[in-house]
Structures are given as structure tokens and as C-alpha cells.
Amino acid sequence: MPLPFLTADRAFDAADEVALPYDDRDLWRRPYRPGPWRVGPAALLLLLASFVLFAAVIIAATDSLSAAGVVFGVAVVVIACALRLLRMGAWVSARGVRQVGFFSTRTMTWQQVTSVRTVQQPVRWLGLPRTVQGQALLLVRQGRPAESVPPLLTTHNADFLAREDAFDRAADAVEAWAAEYGRS
């Protein structure tokens, strides 16, 4: 079963790279592949969910169905968390840019974005409070200072830690989408 949120289109890896290689630009797409620091924990959560589901089957066979239902509900929550973890990141379409977090999603139309730029600044390491020096892709919105909007991508988040070339390609892709559909 293909999972479109796990893989970016292979067109970004082609030798004749095109900035916007998509036929249907109205669909929300992630312009990069999720990194190992995002896929690994999600895989571990799915492994944990399989054990919890197995426990639910054993409980249903040996004990009450209500206890098995509670354990099954826990497994569903763990699976939902793993899928949400895989869905996190930056998504682009002709309509705008979407920043998907674990608990919230922020969508900005291209008309609201005044500039997209890569800056050198302290960034959070894997989303933790510790900061390190790195690069960040910032979106500047109309009427808001750049500091009020969190970075769209950083070199030290779960998708790009130790993958600086992937960060550069993703930042270039988002900048190309902004140049194509942004304010004229």
C-alpha cells in the first residue's frame, strides 16, 4: 500500500531537476523526504502498537472484552500518534504553504507571504529546548515581524539532522514555490 506522505516525488532526485516538477500543483506535497529521526520513532511506535494489539487479542481471548477494548483503544492512539509524527513538516501547493506540527497546523497563502529566505541563526535541536547554530528557512508574513513566525525548516530538525544537502534542496524547492505563486 503506497503511503504518499512518506515519500516525496522522485523528481527532486533526477539529474534534470525542475523546481516545480508536479503535474497537479493544487495537491499538498512535502518537497522533501522525511528524515530518519522522524521515521525511526514512528516505526518504533508502530512496533509498540503491534505488541499492544497482540495483547488486546490475548486479553479478549482470556479475559473480558471491555478490557480488550481499552487496550485496543490504546493501540489506536499509538498508531494515530505515529501517523501524525510522519505527517509533520512543511507542505506546499499552489494555494500556499502549510506547517504541520504534532498538535497544530498553520496554513499561509502565498499572498500572505512577503519573502522566503534562509538565514543563519540559533535553531532548536530536534525540537528540544537546546539550541545550536544552524540554518533556518523563514517565511515573512505581511504585517508581522520575522521573529513572530517559527522557522519552516531547520538544519537540526527531525527531517534534516545531518542531512544538510537535503535541507538545501528543500529550502530551494520552497523558495521556488514562493517565487512561482507568491506576490507579484
Contacts in CASP RR format, 6 or more apart in sequence:
PFRMAT RR
TARGET T0000
AUTHOR 0000-0000-0000
METHOD contacts of the structure
MODEL  1
MPLPFLTADRAFDAADEVALPYDDRDLWRRPYRPGPWRVGPAALLLLLAS
FVLFAAVIIAATDSLSAAGVVFGVAVVVIACALRLLRMGAWVSARGVRQV
GFFSTRTMTWQQVTSVRTVQQPVRWLGLPRTVQGQALLLVRQGRPAESVP
PLLTTHNADFLAREDAFDRAADAVEAWAAEYGRS
3 86 0 8 1.000
5 30 0 8 1.000
5 86 0 8 1.000
5 87 0 8 1.000
6 33 0 8 1.000
6 34 0 8 1.000
6 39 0 8 1.000
6 86 0 8 1.000
7 33 0 8 1.000
8 29 0 8 1.000
8 30 0 8 1.000
8 31 0 8 1.000
8 32 0 8 1.000
8 33 0 8 1.000
9 21 0 8 1.000
9 22 0 8 1.000
9 29 0 8 1.000
11 17 0 8 1.000
11 18 0 8 1.000
11 21 0 8 1.000
11 22 0 8 1.000
12 21 0 8 1.000
12 31 0 8 1.000
12 32 0 8 1.000
12 169 0 8 1.000
12 173 0 8 1.000
14 21 0 8 1.000
19 172 0 8 1.000
19 173 0 8 1.000
19 176 0 8 1.000
19 177 0 8 1.000
19 180 0 8 1.000
20 176 0 8 1.000
20 177 0 8 1.000
20 180 0 8 1.000
22 29 0 8 1.000
25 93 0 8 1.000
25 94 0 8 1.000
26 93 0 8 1.000
26 94 0 8 1.000
26 95 0 8 1.000
27 93 0 8 1.000
28 91 0 8 1.000
28 92 0 8 1.000
28 93 0 8 1.000
28 98 0 8 1.000
29 91 0 8 1.000
29 92 0 8 1.000
29 93 0 8 1.000
30 89 0 8 1.000
30 90 0 8 1.000
30 91 0 8 1.000
30 92 0 8 1.000
31 90 0 8 1.000
31 92 0 8 1.000
31 169 0 8 1.000
31 170 0 8 1.000
31 173 0 8 1.000
31 174 0 8 1.000
31 177 0 8 1.000
32 90 0 8 1.000
32 159 0 8 1.000
32 160 0 8 1.000
32 166 0 8 1.000
32 169 0 8 1.000
32 170 0 8 1.000
32 173 0 8 1.000
33 159 0 8 1.000
33 166 0 8 1.000
34 86 0 8 1.000
34 89 0 8 1.000
34 158 0 8 1.000
34 159 0 8 1.000
35 158 0 8 1.000
35 159 0 8 1.000
35 160 0 8 1.000
35 161 0 8 1.000
35 163 0 8 1.000
35 166 0 8 1.000
37 126 0 8 1.000
37 158 0 8 1.000
37 159 0 8 1.000
37 161 0 8 1.000
38 85 0 8 1.000
38 86 0 8 1.000
38 88 0 8 1.000
38 158 0 8 1.000
38 159 0 8 1.000
39 86 0 8 1.000
41 85 0 8 1.000
42 82 0 8 1.000
42 83 0 8 1.000
42 85 0 8 1.000
42 86 0 8 1.000
43 82 0 8 1.000
45 78 0 8 1.000
45 79 0 8 1.000
45 81 0 8 1.000
45 82 0 8 1.000
45 85 0 8 1.000
46 78 0 8 1.000
46 79 0 8 1.000
46 82 0 8 1.000
48 78 0 8 1.000
49 75 0 8 1.000
49 78 0 8 1.000
49 79 0 8 1.000
49 82 0 8 1.000
52 71 0 8 1.000
52 74 0 8 1.000
52 75 0 8 1.000
52 78 0 8 1.000
53 72 0 8 1.000
53 75 0 8 1.000
55 71 0 8 1.000
56 68 0 8 1.000
56 69 0 8 1.000
56 71 0 8 1.000
56 72 0 8 1.000
56 73 0 8 1.000
56 75 0 8 1.000
57 68 0 8 1.000
59 67 0 8 1.000
59 68 0 8 1.000
59 71 0 8 1.000
60 68 0 8 1.000
60 69 0 8 1.000
84 102 0 8 1.000
85 102 0 8 1.000
87 100 0 8 1.000
88 100 0 8 1.000
88 101 0 8 1.000
88 102 0 8 1.000
88 158 0 8 1.000
89 99 0 8 1.000
89 100 0 8 1.000
89 101 0 8 1.000
89 153 0 8 1.000
89 159 0 8 1.000
90 97 0 8 1.000
90 98 0 8 1.000
90 99 0 8 1.000
90 100 0 8 1.000
90 137 0 8 1.000
90 152 0 8 1.000
90 153 0 8 1.000
90 170 0 8 1.000
90 174 0 8 1.000
91 97 0 8 1.000
91 98 0 8 1.000
91 99 0 8 1.000
91 100 0 8 1.000
92 98 0 8 1.000
92 173 0 8 1.000
92 174 0 8 1.000
92 177 0 8 1.000
94 110 0 8 1.000
94 181 0 8 1.000
95 109 0 8 1.000
95 110 0 8 1.000
96 107 0 8 1.000
96 108 0 8 1.000
96 109 0 8 1.000
96 110 0 8 1.000
96 113 0 8 1.000
96 177 0 8 1.000
96 181 0 8 1.000
97 107 0 8 1.000
97 108 0 8 1.000
97 110 0 8 1.000
97 113 0 8 1.000
97 139 0 8 1.000
97 152 0 8 1.000
97 174 0 8 1.000
97 177 0 8 1.000
97 178 0 8 1.000
98 105 0 8 1.000
98 106 0 8 1.000
98 107 0 8 1.000
98 108 0 8 1.000
99 105 0 8 1.000
99 106 0 8 1.000
99 107 0 8 1.000
99 108 0 8 1.000
99 150 0 8 1.000
99 152 0 8 1.000
108 139 0 8 1.000
108 141 0 8 1.000
110 177 0 8 1.000
110 178 0 8 1.000
110 181 0 8 1.000
110 182 0 8 1.000
110 183 0 8 1.000
111 182 0 8 1.000
111 183 0 8 1.000
112 141 0 8 1.000
112 142 0 8 1.000
113 139 0 8 1.000
113 140 0 8 1.000
113 141 0 8 1.000
113 142 0 8 1.000
113 178 0 8 1.000
113 182 0 8 1.000
113 183 0 8 1.000
114 140 0 8 1.000
114 141 0 8 1.000
114 142 0 8 1.000
114 183 0 8 1.000
115 139 0 8 1.000
115 140 0 8 1.000
115 178 0 8 1.000
116 137 0 8 1.000
116 138 0 8 1.000
116 139 0 8 1.000
116 140 0 8 1.000
116 152 0 8 1.000
116 174 0 8 1.000
116 175 0 8 1.000
116 178 0 8 1.000
117 137 0 8 1.000
117 138 0 8 1.000
117 140 0 8 1.000
117 175 0 8 1.000
118 135 0 8 1.000
118 136 0 8 1.000
118 137 0 8 1.000
118 138 0 8 1.000
118 171 0 8 1.000
118 175 0 8 1.000
119 135 0 8 1.000
119 136 0 8 1.000
119 138 0 8 1.000
120 133 0 8 1.000
120 134 0 8 1.000
120 135 0 8 1.000
121 133 0 8 1.000
121 134 0 8 1.000
121 135 0 8 1.000
121 136 0 8 1.000
122 131 0 8 1.000
122 132 0 8 1.000
122 133 0 8 1.000
122 134 0 8 1.000
123 131 0 8 1.000
123 132 0 8 1.000
123 133 0 8 1.000
123 134 0 8 1.000
123 135 0 8 1.000
123 136 0 8 1.000
123 151 0 8 1.000
123 154 0 8 1.000
123 155 0 8 1.000
123 156 0 8 1.000
123 157 0 8 1.000
124 130 0 8 1.000
124 131 0 8 1.000
124 154 0 8 1.000
124 156 0 8 1.000
124 157 0 8 1.000
125 131 0 8 1.000
125 132 0 8 1.000
125 156 0 8 1.000
125 161 0 8 1.000
126 156 0 8 1.000
126 157 0 8 1.000
126 158 0 8 1.000
126 161 0 8 1.000
127 157 0 8 1.000
127 158 0 8 1.000
132 156 0 8 1.000
134 154 0 8 1.000
134 155 0 8 1.000
134 156 0 8 1.000
135 154 0 8 1.000
135 155 0 8 1.000
135 164 0 8 1.000
135 167 0 8 1.000
135 171 0 8 1.000
136 151 0 8 1.000
136 152 0 8 1.000
136 153 0 8 1.000
136 154 0 8 1.000
136 155 0 8 1.000
137 151 0 8 1.000
137 152 0 8 1.000
137 153 0 8 1.000
137 154 0 8 1.000
137 170 0 8 1.000
137 171 0 8 1.000
137 174 0 8 1.000
137 175 0 8 1.000
138 146 0 8 1.000
138 149 0 8 1.000
138 151 0 8 1.000
138 152 0 8 1.000
139 149 0 8 1.000
139 152 0 8 1.000
139 178 0 8 1.000
140 146 0 8 1.000
140 149 0 8 1.000
141 148 0 8 1.000
141 149 0 8 1.000
152 174 0 8 1.000
153 159 0 8 1.000
153 160 0 8 1.000
153 167 0 8 1.000
153 170 0 8 1.000
153 171 0 8 1.000
153 174 0 8 1.000
154 160 0 8 1.000
154 167 0 8 1.000
155 161 0 8 1.000
155 164 0 8 1.000
155 167 0 8 1.000
159 166 0 8 1.000
159 170 0 8 1.000
160 166 0 8 1.000
160 167 0 8 1.000
160 170 0 8 1.000
END
